[in-house]
């Protein structure tokens, strides 16, 4: 459960931390022309060369501007804003999609409602929530409201850069699909095309535990797993309820970023619900399974694929033997 941060001073502190985290190590480009609805403004932006996205932070009368895009300012005369994560200076309002929220751990997080503008039929919150991969949705309460929001990361944690990079590129991919009239059926009907939609990727190593930061790195693991499985000769796909499966329907993978009891229960349940007859069910976890679960997993016929972080990437220990079994 998360609660909205509505006090003006607390919001200001969260914004300052958010800005510092996102700008750290990013190169400054001054006076860049940035498309702002029908017109353009000259703004200072920061380009993250490793993650390939730019950001701009500012303040208006009632809100903080937090703008993100994927074009390289060194090679583009006019930048387009991919997504805004604007936040009110105080209180709560549905007129902007962003919000700072406080978790049960006392830390501040940046969240987004999933409301994506685009001015075209089918471009909106409902379609995006179905289309987006790796959405870390939680209930947010406070100031008399309760709503589902995507928690993008802790404002002072380095993994936030990966999470925002992923989110920005998911929005870009979503908008492009809308322009091409190529939004998959899942955007409206709950089915999904037979494709693998890469989630965000990163090369840094972060401590993983039963935390929201760990959940935000879920896509790194899914993405690396997909690449590794394909290198071993099997085509893969995914959809909203299923992290990854092989197109020949032999294997279904459910990825977890910690080995807490809650995560294991959740993973077992998801595999049991979404698995098909004759399909090998695989629980993907960052460590050895707890002893008390081994017997149950064996009884249920669920295989375990362990991974360890090595040089900033998940390394799957027994994947080759598991696929050839």
KALIN-V317915 format. One line per field, one symbol per residue. phi: phi as a letter, one per 30 degrees, with the letter a starting at -180 (. if undefined). A space follows every 10 residues. Layout:
BEGIN
phi: ???
END
This chain:
BEGIN
phi: .bcdccdedd dddddddedd ddddicddbd hddbdbhdcb bcbdbcccdd ciacbbbabc dbbcdbcbac ddddbbdbdc ddaccdbdda ibaddbdcac bcdddidcbc bbdidcdaib ejcadddddd ddcidcdbdc bkhibbadbd ddlddccdde ddddededdd dddddddddd hcddeddbbj cbddbccddd bacdcbdcad bdedddcede dddddddddd ddjcdbaaae dcdabdddid bbcbcbcacd edddeddddd dddcdcdidd cbccbdlddd edcedddddd icdcccbbdb hibdcddbde dddcd
END
